[in-house]
């Protein structure tokens, strides 16, 4: 229940890395394997992003052309990522997740040091 409160709060406040955190929660707390956890995290993240889109669109705060370009790239990346995950399996997803989380930690740490 705590994860269900903390992750959406973090996603709304900061955003980056939420998908990885959802994946970690799904694999450690619910026992899903990395392939199923990754797929489920993507669905949850899409729902959160659609909710944010509705809120910002209602306020007229959306750059539609930029957003459509990003959405197209996201779909392309998801297709490539899905094929790769299914072909290479959970070990590959785990290693990729660790690299992405490490890069995010480094980036956020550097951002904080530049204050």
DRENTORKOL-3810 file (N, C-alpha, C; in nm, 4 decimals):
REM DRENTORKOL-3810
@n.u->0.0822; n.v->-0.1183; n.w->0.0000; ca.u->0.0000; ca.v->0.0000; ca.w->0.0000; c.u->0.0875; c.v->0.1259; c.w->0.0000
@n.u->0.1984; n.v->0.1210; n.w->0.0707; ca.u->0.2888; ca.v->0.2348; ca.w->0.0754; c.u->0.3440; c.v->0.2653; c.w->-0.0647
@n.u->0.3780; n.v->0.1600; n.w->-0.1389; ca.u->0.4294; ca.v->0.1787; ca.w->-0.2747; c.u->0.3236; c.v->0.2448; c.w->-0.3621
@n.u->0.1962; n.v->0.2085; n.w->-0.3421; ca.u->0.0871; ca.v->0.2663; ca.w->-0.4185; c.u->0.0636; c.v->0.4129; c.w->-0.3891
@n.u->0.1191; n.v->0.4628; n.w->-0.2824; ca.u->0.1086; ca.v->0.6045; ca.w->-0.2486; c.u->0.2369; c.v->0.6779; c.w->-0.2891
@n.u->0.3508; n.v->0.6194; n.w->-0.2583; ca.u->0.4795; ca.v->0.6861; ca.w->-0.2801; c.u->0.5116; c.v->0.6998; c.w->-0.4290
@n.u->0.4956; n.v->0.5932; n.w->-0.5069; ca.u->0.5330; ca.v->0.6001; ca.w->-0.6485; c.u->0.4486; c.v->0.6990; c.w->-0.7282
@n.u->0.3174; n.v->0.7011; n.w->-0.7131; ca.u->0.2414; ca.v->0.8043; ca.w->-0.7862; c.u->0.2785; c.v->0.9460; c.w->-0.7424
@n.u->0.3051; n.v->0.9649; n.w->-0.6137; ca.u->0.3470; ca.v->1.0968; ca.w->-0.5657; c.u->0.4788; c.v->1.1370; c.w->-0.6313
@n.u->0.5756; n.v->1.0446; n.w->-0.6317; ca.u->0.7048; ca.v->1.0719; ca.w->-0.6952; c.u->0.6862; c.v->1.0995; c.w->-0.8447
@n.u->0.6035; n.v->1.0200; n.w->-0.9105; ca.u->0.5803; ca.v->1.0369; ca.w->-1.0541; c.u->0.5240; c.v->1.1750; c.w->-1.0847
@n.u->0.4289; n.v->1.2199; n.w->-1.0050; ca.u->0.3709; ca.v->1.3517; ca.w->-1.0270; c.u->0.4650; c.v->1.4646; c.w->-0.9925
@n.u->0.5475; n.v->1.4451; n.w->-0.8922; ca.u->0.6377; ca.v->1.5492; ca.w->-0.8458; c.u->0.7634; c.v->1.5599; c.w->-0.9318
@n.u->0.8270; n.v->1.4457; n.w->-0.9591; ca.u->0.9558; ca.v->1.4443; ca.w->-1.0279; c.u->0.9460; c.v->1.3757; c.w->-1.1631
@n.u->0.9028; n.v->1.2498; n.w->-1.1655; ca.u->0.8793; ca.v->1.1782; ca.w->-1.2898; c.u->0.9855; c.v->1.0794; c.w->-1.3341
@n.u->1.1080; n.v->1.1233; n.w->-1.3661; ca.u->1.2056; ca.v->1.0307; ca.w->-1.4238; c.u->1.2341; c.v->0.9103; c.w->-1.3340
@n.u->1.2381; n.v->0.7945; n.w->-1.3965; ca.u->1.2710; ca.v->0.6722; ca.w->-1.3244; c.u->1.1527; c.v->0.6000; c.w->-1.2644
@n.u->1.0325; n.v->0.6557; n.w->-1.2798; ca.u->0.9165; ca.v->0.5925; ca.w->-1.2191; c.u->0.8936; c.v->0.4527; c.w->-1.2748
@n.u->0.9094; n.v->0.4359; n.w->-1.4051; ca.u->0.8903; ca.v->0.3047; ca.w->-1.4667; c.u->0.9837; c.v->0.1999; c.w->-1.4079
@n.u->1.1087; n.v->0.2385; n.w->-1.3871; ca.u->1.2049; ca.v->0.1455; ca.w->-1.3269; c.u->1.1658; c.v->0.1126; c.w->-1.1835
@n.u->1.1176; n.v->0.2127; n.w->-1.1108; ca.u->1.0761; ca.v->0.1875; ca.w->-0.9722; c.u->0.9524; c.v->0.0980; c.w->-0.9671
@n.u->0.8611; n.v->0.1175; n.w->-1.0618; ca.u->0.7437; ca.v->0.0300; ca.w->-1.0680; c.u->0.7888; c.v->-0.1126; c.w->-1.0971
@n.u->0.8810; n.v->-0.1287; n.w->-1.1899; ca.u->0.9332; ca.v->-0.2616; ca.w->-1.2228; c.u->0.9971; c.v->-0.3270; c.w->-1.1010
@n.u->1.0766; n.v->-0.2537; n.w->-1.0286; ca.u->1.1403; ca.v->-0.3082; ca.w->-0.9084; c.u->1.0343; c.v->-0.3491; c.w->-0.8069
@n.u->0.9329; n.v->-0.2656; n.w->-0.7872; ca.u->0.8255; ca.v->-0.2986; ca.w->-0.6924; c.u->0.7501; c.v->-0.4243; c.w->-0.7365
@n.u->0.7206; n.v->-0.4342; n.w->-0.8652; ca.u->0.6455; ca.v->-0.5499; ca.w->-0.9136; c.u->0.7243; c.v->-0.6801; c.w->-0.9016
@n.u->0.8544; n.v->-0.6721; n.w->-0.9234; ca.u->0.9348; ca.v->-0.7944; ca.w->-0.9162; c.u->0.9667; c.v->-0.8335; c.w->-0.7722
@n.u->0.9931; n.v->-0.7354; n.w->-0.6878; ca.u->1.0306; ca.v->-0.7700; ca.w->-0.5501; c.u->0.9094; c.v->-0.7946; c.w->-0.4607
@n.u->0.8063; n.v->-0.7133; n.w->-0.4757; ca.u->0.6910; ca.v->-0.7245; ca.w->-0.3851; c.u->0.5857; c.v->-0.8239; c.w->-0.4340
@n.u->0.5644; n.v->-0.8285; n.w->-0.5658; ca.u->0.4626; ca.v->-0.9193; ca.w->-0.6191; c.u->0.5202; c.v->-1.0463; c.w->-0.6798
@n.u->0.6530; n.v->-1.0520; n.w->-0.6911; ca.u->0.7180; ca.v->-1.1735; ca.w->-0.7403; c.u->0.7065; c.v->-1.1972; c.w->-0.8896
@n.u->0.6736; n.v->-1.0933; n.w->-0.9662; ca.u->0.6679; ca.v->-1.1107; ca.w->-1.1115; c.u->0.8096; c.v->-1.1250; c.w->-1.1665
@n.u->0.8242; n.v->-1.2002; n.w->-1.2763; ca.u->0.9560; ca.v->-1.2058; ca.w->-1.3394; c.u->0.9786; c.v->-1.0736; c.w->-1.4140
@n.u->1.1008; n.v->-1.0509; n.w->-1.4593; ca.u->1.1344; ca.v->-0.9218; ca.w->-1.5172; c.u->1.0602; c.v->-0.8937; c.w->-1.6470
@n.u->1.0312; n.v->-0.9963; n.w->-1.7266; ca.u->0.9591; ca.v->-0.9732; ca.w->-1.8522; c.u->0.8160; c.v->-0.9285; c.w->-1.8223
@n.u->0.7447; n.v->-1.0021; n.w->-1.7370; ca.u->0.6070; ca.v->-0.9667; ca.w->-1.7027; c.u->0.6029; c.v->-0.8355; c.w->-1.6231
@n.u->0.6983; n.v->-0.8180; n.w->-1.5330; ca.u->0.7046; ca.v->-0.6946; ca.w->-1.4556; c.u->0.7279; c.v->-0.5734; c.w->-1.5441
@n.u->0.8146; n.v->-0.5875; n.w->-1.6436; ca.u->0.8426; ca.v->-0.4780; ca.w->-1.7354; c.u->0.7190; c.v->-0.4429; c.w->-1.8173
@n.u->0.6504; n.v->-0.5444; n.w->-1.8660; ca.u->0.5283; ca.v->-0.5203; ca.w->-1.9439; c.u->0.4222; c.v->-0.4518; c.w->-1.8583
@n.u->0.4046; n.v->-0.4983; n.w->-1.7359; ca.u->0.3049; ca.v->-0.4409; ca.w->-1.6459; c.u->0.3414; c.v->-0.2969; c.w->-1.6094
@n.u->0.4691; n.v->-0.2724; n.w->-1.5847; ca.u->0.5140; ca.v->-0.1364; ca.w->-1.5518; c.u->0.4861; c.v->-0.0404; c.w->-1.6668
@n.u->0.5016; n.v->-0.0877; n.w->-1.7896; ca.u->0.4742; ca.v->-0.0027; ca.w->-1.9056; c.u->0.3266; c.v->0.0372; c.w->-1.9096
@n.u->0.2384; n.v->-0.0604; n.w->-1.8827; ca.u->0.0949; ca.v->-0.0311; ca.w->-1.8844; c.u->0.0593; c.v->0.0698; c.w->-1.7753
@n.u->0.1146; n.v->0.0507; n.w->-1.6561; ca.u->0.0883; ca.v->0.1433; ca.w->-1.5457; c.u->0.1398; c.v->0.2831; c.w->-1.5807
@n.u->0.2579; n.v->0.2899; n.w->-1.6385; ca.u->0.3170; ca.v->0.4186; ca.w->-1.6746; c.u->0.2354; c.v->0.4891; c.w->-1.7826
@n.u->0.1843; n.v->0.4139; n.w->-1.8793; ca.u->0.1001; ca.v->0.4741; ca.w->-1.9837; c.u->-0.0254; c.v->0.5351; c.w->-1.9204
@n.u->-0.0857; n.v->0.4625; n.w->-1.8260; ca.u->-0.2037; ca.v->0.5154; ca.w->-1.7578; c.u->-0.1741; c.v->0.6460; c.w->-1.6854
@n.u->-0.0618; n.v->0.6505; n.w->-1.6167; ca.u->-0.0227; ca.v->0.7732; ca.w->-1.5454; c.u->0.0022; c.v->0.8873; c.w->-1.6436
@n.u->0.0672; n.v->0.8561; n.w->-1.7548; ca.u->0.0958; ca.v->0.9596; ca.w->-1.8541; c.u->-0.0324; c.v->1.0104; c.w->-1.9203
@n.u->-0.1274; n.v->0.9211; n.w->-1.9454; ca.u->-0.2547; ca.v->0.9653; ca.w->-2.0025; c.u->-0.3301; c.v->1.0558; c.w->-1.9045
@n.u->-0.3244; n.v->1.0216; n.w->-1.7767; ca.u->-0.3863; ca.v->1.1068; ca.w->-1.6756; c.u->-0.3248; c.v->1.2453; c.w->-1.6744
@n.u->-0.1929; n.v->1.2516; n.w->-1.6813; ca.u->-0.1238; ca.v->1.3805; ca.w->-1.6850; c.u->-0.1595; c.v->1.4574; c.w->-1.8114
@n.u->-0.1706; n.v->1.3871; n.w->-1.9238; ca.u->-0.2070; ca.v->1.4521; ca.w->-2.0496; c.u->-0.3448; c.v->1.5171; c.w->-2.0398
@n.u->-0.4391; n.v->1.4472; n.w->-1.9802; ca.u->-0.5740; ca.v->1.5021; ca.w->-1.9644; c.u->-0.5699; c.v->1.6306; c.w->-1.8805
@n.u->-0.4965; n.v->1.6259; n.w->-1.7706; ca.u->-0.4888; ca.v->1.7434; ca.w->-1.6827; c.u->-0.4251; c.v->1.8618; c.w->-1.7549
@n.u->-0.3125; n.v->1.8390; n.w->-1.8207; ca.u->-0.2437; ca.v->1.9491; ca.w->-1.8884; c.u->-0.3203; c.v->1.9967; c.w->-2.0118
@n.u->-0.3852; n.v->1.9064; n.w->-2.0843; ca.u->-0.4635; ca.v->1.9465; ca.w->-2.2015; c.u->-0.5814; c.v->2.0331; c.w->-2.1596
@n.u->-0.6436; n.v->1.9997; n.w->-2.0482; ca.u->-0.7564; ca.v->2.0796; ca.w->-1.9993; c.u->-0.7130; c.v->2.2223; c.w->-1.9667
@n.u->-0.5858; n.v->2.2400; n.w->-1.9351; ca.u->-0.5333; ca.v->2.3726; ca.w->-1.9034; c.u->-0.4669; c.v->2.4391; c.w->-2.0241
@n.u->-0.4696; n.v->2.3692; n.w->-2.1389; ca.u->-0.4083; ca.v->2.4244; ca.w->-2.2599; c.u->-0.2571; c.v->2.4295; c.w->-2.2540
@n.u->-0.1966; n.v->2.3375; n.w->-2.1804; ca.u->-0.0518; ca.v->2.3393; ca.w->-2.1580; c.u->0.0201; c.v->2.2259; c.w->-2.2300
@n.u->-0.0254; n.v->2.1870; n.w->-2.3497; ca.u->0.0354; ca.v->2.0758; ca.w->-2.4220; c.u->0.0907; c.v->2.1259; c.w->-2.5548
@n.u->0.2146; n.v->2.0907; n.w->-2.5837; ca.u->0.2746; ca.v->2.1145; ca.w->-2.7150; c.u->0.2453; c.v->1.9909; c.w->-2.7999
@n.u->0.1330; n.v->1.9927; n.w->-2.8712; ca.u->0.0825; ca.v->1.8741; ca.w->-2.9397; c.u->0.1796; c.v->1.8166; c.w->-3.0416
@n.u->0.2422; n.v->1.8984; n.w->-3.1227; ca.u->0.3332; ca.v->1.8486; ca.w->-3.2256; c.u->0.4530; c.v->1.7769; c.w->-3.1627
@n.u->0.5106; n.v->1.8391; n.w->-3.0613; ca.u->0.6219; ca.v->1.7766; ca.w->-2.9903; c.u->0.5767; c.v->1.6460; c.w->-2.9244
@n.u->0.4611; n.v->1.6496; n.w->-2.8602; ca.u->0.4088; ca.v->1.5307; ca.w->-2.7934; c.u->0.3816; c.v->1.4165; c.w->-2.8889
@n.u->0.3278; n.v->1.4475; n.w->-3.0066; ca.u->0.3012; ca.v->1.3414; ca.w->-3.1051; c.u->0.4316; c.v->1.2797; c.w->-3.1554
@n.u->0.5326; n.v->1.3631; n.w->-3.1750; ca.u->0.6634; ca.v->1.3105; ca.w->-3.2151; c.u->0.7229; c.v->1.2204; c.w->-3.1080
@n.u->0.7108; n.v->1.2629; n.w->-2.9831; ca.u->0.7613; ca.v->1.1810; ca.w->-2.8723; c.u->0.6821; c.v->1.0507; c.w->-2.8612
@n.u->0.5512; n.v->1.0577; n.w->-2.8809; ca.u->0.4679; ca.v->0.9371; ca.w->-2.8736; c.u->0.5074; c.v->0.8383; c.w->-2.9824
@n.u->0.5327; n.v->0.8875; n.w->-3.1030; ca.u->0.5739; ca.v->0.7994; ca.w->-3.2123; c.u->0.7063; c.v->0.7307; c.w->-3.1799
@n.u->0.8010; n.v->0.8061; n.w->-3.1260; ca.u->0.9303; ca.v->0.7475; ca.w->-3.0877; c.u->0.9129; c.v->0.6484; c.w->-2.9731
@n.u->0.8220; n.v->0.6775; n.w->-2.8808; ca.u->0.7954; ca.v->0.5874; ca.w->-2.7693; c.u->0.7397; c.v->0.4548; c.w->-2.8193
@n.u->0.6464; n.v->0.4600; n.w->-2.9154; ca.u->0.5888; ca.v->0.3378; ca.w->-2.9720; c.u->0.6971; c.v->0.2566; c.w->-3.0429
@n.u->0.7811; n.v->0.3233; n.w->-3.1206; ca.u->0.8901; ca.v->0.2543; ca.w->-3.1887; c.u->0.9848; c.v->0.1886; c.w->-3.0879
@n.u->1.0225; n.v->0.2633; n.w->-2.9843; ca.u->1.1099; ca.v->0.2083; ca.w->-2.8807; c.u->1.0452; c.v->0.0917; c.w->-2.8072
@n.u->0.9159; n.v->0.1010; n.w->-2.7827; ca.u->0.8452; ca.v->-0.0079; ca.w->-2.7150; c.u->0.8435; c.v->-0.1344; c.w->-2.7999
@n.u->0.8256; n.v->-0.1179; n.w->-2.9297; ca.u->0.8250; ca.v->-0.2362; ca.w->-3.0181; c.u->0.9623; c.v->-0.3038; c.w->-3.0200
@n.u->1.0665; n.v->-0.2221; n.w->-3.0337; ca.u->1.2029; ca.v->-0.2768; ca.w->-3.0332; c.u->1.2339; c.v->-0.3391; c.w->-2.8971
@n.u->1.1976; n.v->-0.2704; n.w->-2.7903; ca.u->1.2231; ca.v->-0.3214; ca.w->-2.6556; c.u->1.1482; c.v->-0.4506; c.w->-2.6263
@n.u->1.0248; n.v->-0.4597; n.w->-2.6722; ca.u->0.9465; ca.v->-0.5815; ca.w->-2.6502; c.u->1.0092; c.v->-0.7000; c.w->-2.7213
@n.u->1.0449; n.v->-0.6804; n.w->-2.8461; ca.u->1.1096; ca.v->-0.7900; ca.w->-2.9204; c.u->1.2402; c.v->-0.8319; c.w->-2.8529
@n.u->1.3172; n.v->-0.7340; n.w->-2.8094; ca.u->1.4446; ca.v->-0.7639; ca.w->-2.7439; c.u->1.4218; c.v->-0.8380; c.w->-2.6128
@n.u->1.3259; n.v->-0.7928; n.w->-2.5337; ca.u->1.2977; ca.v->-0.8568; ca.w->-2.4052; c.u->1.2517; c.v->-1.0004; c.w->-2.4246
@n.u->1.1660; n.v->-1.0235; n.w->-2.5222; ca.u->1.1170; ca.v->-1.1592; ca.w->-2.5456; c.u->1.2263; c.v->-1.2503; c.w->-2.6006
@n.u->1.3148; n.v->-1.1934; n.w->-2.6799; ca.u->1.4227; ca.v->-1.2736; ca.w->-2.7378; c.u->1.5343; c.v->-1.3009; c.w->-2.6369
@n.u->1.5692; n.v->-1.2007; n.w->-2.5545; ca.u->1.6848; ca.v->-1.2142; ca.w->-2.4650; c.u->1.6480; c.v->-1.2518; c.w->-2.3223
@n.u->1.5246; n.v->-1.2283; n.w->-2.2802; ca.u->1.4777; ca.v->-1.2764; ca.w->-2.1512; c.u->1.5057; c.v->-1.1865; c.w->-2.0316
@n.u->1.4742; n.v->-1.2429; n.w->-1.9152; ca.u->1.4768; ca.v->-1.1682; ca.w->-1.7888; c.u->1.6172; c.v->-1.1210; c.w->-1.7511
@n.u->1.7188; n.v->-1.1991; n.w->-1.7791; ca.u->1.8554; ca.v->-1.1592; ca.w->-1.7408; c.u->1.8966; c.v->-1.0309; c.w->-1.8124
@n.u->1.8594; n.v->-1.0187; n.w->-1.9380; ca.u->1.8912; ca.v->-0.8979; ca.w->-2.0140; c.u->1.8165; c.v->-0.7773; c.w->-1.9575
@n.u->1.6889; n.v->-0.7957; n.w->-1.9251; ca.u->1.6097; ca.v->-0.6858; ca.w->-1.8701; c.u->1.6679; c.v->-0.6420; c.w->-1.7362
@n.u->1.7067; n.v->-0.7379; n.w->-1.6534; ca.u->1.7646; ca.v->-0.7055; ca.w->-1.5230; c.u->1.8920; c.v->-0.6224; c.w->-1.5397
@n.u->1.9796; n.v->-0.6636; n.w->-1.6290; ca.u->2.1050; ca.v->-0.5908; ca.w->-1.6510; c.u->2.0783; c.v->-0.4513; c.w->-1.7066
@n.u->1.9853; n.v->-0.4415; n.w->-1.8002; ca.u->1.9504; ca.v->-0.3117; ca.w->-1.8575; c.u->1.8912; c.v->-0.2201; c.w->-1.7514
@n.u->1.8026; n.v->-0.2747; n.w->-1.6691; ca.u->1.7419; ca.v->-0.1970; ca.w->-1.5610; c.u->1.8483; c.v->-0.1419; c.w->-1.4672
@n.u->1.9433; n.v->-0.2235; n.w->-1.4290; ca.u->2.0492; ca.v->-0.1781; ca.w->-1.3388; c.u->2.1314; c.v->-0.0662; c.w->-1.4012
@n.u->2.1605; n.v->-0.0771; n.w->-1.5305; ca.u->2.2364; ca.v->0.0280; ca.w->-1.5988; c.u->2.1573; c.v->0.1585; c.w->-1.6041
@n.u->2.0284; n.v->0.1492; n.w->-1.6345; ca.u->1.9449; ca.v->0.2693; ca.w->-1.6435; c.u->1.9307; c.v->0.3357; c.w->-1.5072
@n.u->1.9076; n.v->0.2566; n.w->-1.4035; ca.u->1.8938; ca.v->0.3125; ca.w->-1.2690; c.u->2.0253; c.v->0.3765; c.w->-1.2242
@n.u->2.1375; n.v->0.3120; n.w->-1.2531; ca.u->2.2673; ca.v->0.3694; ca.w->-1.2172; c.u->2.2891; c.v->0.5023; c.w->-1.2892
@n.u->2.2553; n.v->0.5074; n.w->-1.4187; ca.u->2.2706; ca.v->0.6324; ca.w->-1.4947; c.u->2.1791; c.v->0.7407; c.w->-1.4386
@n.u->2.0586; n.v->0.7043; n.w->-1.3996; ca.u->1.9657; ca.v->0.8019; ca.w->-1.3424; c.u->2.0180; c.v->0.8560; c.w->-1.2096
@n.u->2.0724; n.v->0.7684; n.w->-1.1268; ca.u->2.1285; ca.v->0.8116; ca.w->-0.9984; c.u->2.2441; c.v->0.9090; c.w->-1.0211
@n.u->2.3313; n.v->0.8773; n.w->-1.1153; ca.u->2.4436; ca.v->0.9665; ca.w->-1.1460; c.u->2.3925; c.v->1.1017; c.w->-1.1956
@n.u->2.2957; n.v->1.0998; n.w->-1.2882; ca.u->2.2424; ca.v->1.2243; ca.w->-1.3437; c.u->2.1767; c.v->1.3097; c.w->-1.2362
@n.u->2.0922; n.v->1.2500; n.w->-1.1548; ca.u->2.0244; ca.v->1.3258; ca.w->-1.0499; c.u->2.1236; c.v->1.3774; c.w->-0.9452
@n.u->2.2260; n.v->1.2986; n.w->-0.9152; ca.u->2.3292; ca.v->1.3432; ca.w->-0.8210; c.u->2.4051; c.v->1.4630; c.w->-0.8760
@n.u->2.4413; n.v->1.4565; n.w->-1.0025; ca.u->2.5120; ca.v->1.5701; ca.w->-1.0656; c.u->2.4231; c.v->1.6936; c.w->-1.0680
@n.u->2.2950; n.v->1.6740; n.w->-1.0966; ca.u->2.2023; ca.v->1.7880; ca.w->-1.0938; c.u->2.1982; c.v->1.8522; c.w->-0.9551
@n.u->2.1987; n.v->1.7726; n.w->-0.8512; ca.u->2.1940; ca.v->1.8259; ca.w->-0.7160; c.u->2.3224; c.v->1.8981; c.w->-0.6785
@n.u->2.4352; n.v->1.8518; n.w->-0.7260; ca.u->2.5634; ca.v->1.9144; ca.w->-0.6949; c.u->2.5781; c.v->2.0494; c.w->-0.7633
@n.u->2.5064; n.v->2.0716; n.w->-0.8708; ca.u->2.5151; ca.v->2.1980; ca.w->-0.9450; c.u->2.4289; c.v->2.3077; c.w->-0.8861
@n.u->2.3607; n.v->2.2822; n.w->-0.7754; ca.u->2.2769; ca.v->2.3846; ca.w->-0.7134; c.u->2.3647; c.v->2.4975; c.w->-0.6763
END
